[in-house]
Amino acid sequence: MRLRVADREDVAILAAVHAVAFEQPWPPEAFAELFASPGVFALAVTDDVPIGLILMRAVAGEAEVLTLAVAPTHRRRGAARALLVAGLELASGLGAAAAFLEVAADNGGALDLYRAAGFGAVGRRAGYYARQEGPAADALVLRRALNSPTP
């Protein structure tokens, strides 16, 4: 497993990983638009093929995890944790003192990952994530200070 910085030239690869990881994936154009925004950066993890990504923004002393995706065939092998840790370290180096993210309240695996990384709930958005089947899922807004050690 190899972790590397991704950039605008990787939007097709990032979108392909996102497409296998999420029910409602982002197209390459969405990644391209985000890369054009101030403070946006991405990391990718590969294992002969791209298997995961984290896209973040660090601006005005805060960081946001915009998306974190790992191909279903490679989950529970440490890729998401490696991406999150590296992304948070990079954000901290860019001056962010805290990181935020939104996660579906019914995404147990992601919640376990974020809680283990020191994130705690600070808010809830009702019906935030539309589902192809069934009712929309609430989003939990999570926060973590970046000047404190990971538990």
Buried (B, 14 or more C-beta within 10 A) or exposed (E): EEBEEBEEEBBEBBBBBBBBBEEEBBEBEBBBEBBEEEBBBBBBBBBEEBBBBBBBBBBEEBBBBBBBBBBEEBBEBBBBBBBBBBBBEBBBEBBBEBBBBBBBBEBEEBBEBBBEBBBEBEEEBEEBBEEEEEEEBBBBBBBBBBEEEBE
